[in-house]
Amino acid sequence: FFFNDTATTEIYTLSLHDALPIYTSPFRHVIVQFKCVENGIELRQVERWYASSKLCSCCGQKKHDLKLRNRVYECSCGYVADRDINASINLWQSKEYTILT
């Protein structure tokens, strides 16, 4: 997912056709940066160990016992979402990041 900070938030995703060559390329980071610049998208990088999938994007509580096989994130506050969607929202809401483009 790529996020574009505008008046309305737009989520950009790559098609499988576009993503496979990028994933297998040794220059994938350069390709992603180029595509972001080409499309006017701000590319942000958070620290490597940021717990984006373990944090609740609703209340901020950290779920320490979350395993990779758990594909649905369920928080004690009642929030339920796909684990990847929850992680992408947390990455979008992150306050500490480096702008790469």
Wavefront OBJ file of the C-alpha trace (Angstrom):
o trace
v 0.000 0.000 0.000
v 1.114 3.528 -0.687
v -0.553 6.497 0.938
v -0.911 9.943 -0.540
v -1.474 12.694 2.032
v -4.044 14.941 0.373
v -7.358 16.428 1.487
v -8.770 12.935 1.089
v -6.609 9.907 1.676
v -6.133 7.702 -1.339
v -4.660 4.236 -1.009
v -2.579 3.112 -3.964
v -1.936 -0.568 -4.568
v 0.076 -2.262 -7.259
v -1.506 -4.935 -9.404
v -0.018 -8.419 -9.239
v 1.347 -7.838 -12.745
v 3.217 -4.736 -11.516
v 4.224 -6.122 -8.112
v 5.935 -9.366 -9.164
v 8.736 -7.760 -11.195
v 9.349 -5.272 -8.361
v 9.397 -7.986 -5.694
v 11.927 -10.143 -7.554
v 14.163 -7.260 -8.627
v 17.344 -6.560 -6.632
v 16.563 -2.859 -7.236
v 12.998 -3.051 -5.836
v 13.533 -0.156 -3.400
v 14.752 2.082 -6.204
v 11.817 1.050 -8.405
v 9.289 1.805 -5.657
v 10.899 5.210 -5.021
v 10.859 6.001 -8.744
v 7.186 5.007 -9.061
v 6.289 7.210 -6.080
v 8.117 10.215 -7.523
v 6.564 9.568 -10.948
v 3.047 9.526 -9.446
v 3.502 12.290 -6.850
v 3.253 9.932 -3.866
v 5.102 10.583 -0.608
v 7.025 7.432 0.364
v 7.554 7.061 4.108
v 9.800 4.632 5.963
v 9.253 3.706 9.607
v 11.868 2.017 11.778
v 12.465 -1.648 10.999
v 10.940 -3.023 14.227
v 7.852 -0.776 14.370
v 5.072 -3.104 15.577
v 2.513 -2.074 12.945
v 0.653 -5.387 12.957
v 0.617 -5.753 16.759
v -0.873 -2.326 17.541
v -4.604 -1.667 17.528
v -5.244 1.120 15.024
v -8.324 2.120 17.048
v -7.077 2.367 20.660
v -3.290 1.854 20.341
v -3.102 -1.164 22.628
v -0.231 -3.568 21.788
v -1.048 -7.263 21.408
v 2.183 -9.050 22.415
v 0.953 -12.610 21.779
v -0.070 -12.080 18.131
v 1.274 -14.878 15.919
v 1.884 -14.687 12.173
v -0.812 -17.326 11.571
v -3.423 -14.981 13.136
v -4.760 -13.207 10.028
v -7.576 -11.329 11.807
v -6.679 -8.698 14.399
v -9.083 -8.686 17.352
v -8.587 -6.147 20.126
v -10.099 -6.099 23.617
v -11.635 -2.694 22.743
v -13.880 -4.493 20.229
v -12.008 -3.533 17.050
v -11.778 -6.362 14.503
v -9.983 -6.099 11.151
v -7.825 -7.995 8.716
v -4.296 -8.012 10.131
v -2.768 -6.418 7.007
v -5.386 -3.652 6.879
v -4.803 -2.910 10.574
v -1.027 -2.753 9.950
v -1.419 -0.441 6.955
v -3.604 1.939 8.987
v -0.959 1.947 11.746
v 1.768 2.729 9.210
v -0.323 5.571 7.813
v -0.955 6.970 11.320
v 2.697 6.632 12.410
v 4.162 9.847 13.776
v 7.843 8.860 13.422
v 9.043 8.211 9.890
v 11.583 9.251 7.296
v 10.387 10.715 3.988
v 12.181 8.958 1.125
v 10.666 10.857 -1.833
l 1 2 3 4 5 6 7 8 9 10 11 12 13 14 15 16 17 18 19 20 21 22 23 24 25 26 27 28 29 30 31 32 33 34 35 36 37 38 39 40 41 42 43 44 45 46 47 48 49 50 51 52 53 54 55 56 57 58 59 60 61 62 63 64 65 66 67 68 69 70 71 72 73 74 75 76 77 78 79 80 81 82 83 84 85 86 87 88 89 90 91 92 93 94 95 96 97 98 99 100 101
